[in-house]
C-alpha cells in the first residue's frame, strides 16, 4: 500500500472538519467481478465453495474528523481510508468500528483485517479509531447523563460515542464525495457499517437498536447505511444491550460468533441470540461450532486462535468468516445476484464440513 499526496481541507457545518491526504486521480482500468455462486468442483474441493471476490491492489490514506460540539468537549477521530484505483466506480462504502472499551488513536490498525478485505473487494473502506476521553471529558459526559461518581467509574463512555462517531465519519465521507475530485467516485446510497465486539454494538445502535444508558433506552439510528455486519456482538444484558433493544433492528444484518467467543456476561450463545432477536428479513448468522473460534477470530485475527489450535485450522475458520462477510456485503450493498445465491446456499456448510453453521431469516 502507498500513501498519496493531494491534501484537502473539508468543512462540515455542525460536524467539524476533515484533513485528508488523498489521491483523486482517475480510476485505472479494471473491474471487480462478483465471485460465482456456482463453483465447479465444490463438492470435491470444499475451499472452492467459499465466496471469494477478486483481490484488488489498494492504497491507504489517513484523515482526521472533528466534532466540535460533542458533550465533554471537541472530539477528533483518526480515520484510515483504503480503496483501489482499479475498483469500478462509484464505489460502495463500508465504515468499520473496532472493539475495546478504552478506545484507541491508531486508525491504520483499527479492525484492519476487515478494512483491508473490503478495500481489496472494491469498497471505499473506512476504519475509525474511537478516541479515548480524558478524565475531565468523561466526568462532563457522566454529569450530562446523570451518573453518580461510582457509576461514572464503570461507565463505558464509548457506548455513548461510537454511534455518534460513525455518523460523523459518514458525514465526512459524504463531504469527500461532493468534492470535484471525487465526483462520481463514491456511492453513499450503497453504504454499510461493520464492527467487532464493542464495535458491533455501536454498529447495531446505528442500525436502530436501543441501548440502556443509566436506565434510559437510548437510540442513535442513522438512516443512511443499508446493511450491517456485527461480529461478536454484546449478548443481551451486557453493556446496556437488551432483548427489546435488539428487536428494533430491521435493516439487513449479519451476526458472526463462535463457540470460543466467550467473555461473561458475553457468552457464545448469548452473542448468537442477537440473530434471533433482530427482526427477520435479510438477516444472516455464521456460528462456528468450535472452541478455537475465539473472540479475535471474528476480527479476522488468528494469533489467539493459534494458541489453542493448529494455525492452518485457524486460517481456514478465518476464511469462512471472511467469505460470509464479503458475500453479505456484496449481496446486500451491491445487490450481486451471485452473492445472493451464495447466501441462500449451503456452500459455507460444505466448505466447513458442517463446523460453520449458516442461517438466514
Secondary structure as UniProt FT lines:
FT   STRAND          7..12
FT   TURN            13..15
FT   STRAND          16..21
FT   TURN            40..44
FT   HELIX           46..49
FT   STRAND          59..67
FT   TURN            68..69
FT   TURN            71..72
FT   STRAND          75..83
FT   TURN            85..86
FT   STRAND          91..97
FT   TURN            108..111
FT   HELIX           112..120
FT   TURN            121..122
FT   STRAND          124..129
FT   HELIX           135..145
FT   HELIX           149..154
FT   HELIX           158..178
FT   HELIX           180..182
FT   TURN            183..185
FT   STRAND          186..196
FT   HELIX           198..207
FT   STRAND          211..213
FT   TURN            214..215
FT   STRAND          216..218
FT   STRAND          227..231
FT   TURN            236..237
FT   TURN            239..240
FT   HELIX           243..246
FT   TURN            247..248
FT   STRAND          252..258
FT   TURN            264..265
FT   HELIX           268..272
FT   HELIX           274..277
FT   STRAND          283..288
FT   TURN            291..292
FT   HELIX           295..299
FT   HELIX           303..306
FT   TURN            307..308
FT   HELIX           311..329
FT   HELIX           330..334
FT   HELIX           337..343
FT   HELIX           347..351
FT   TURN            352..354
FT   STRAND          356..360
//
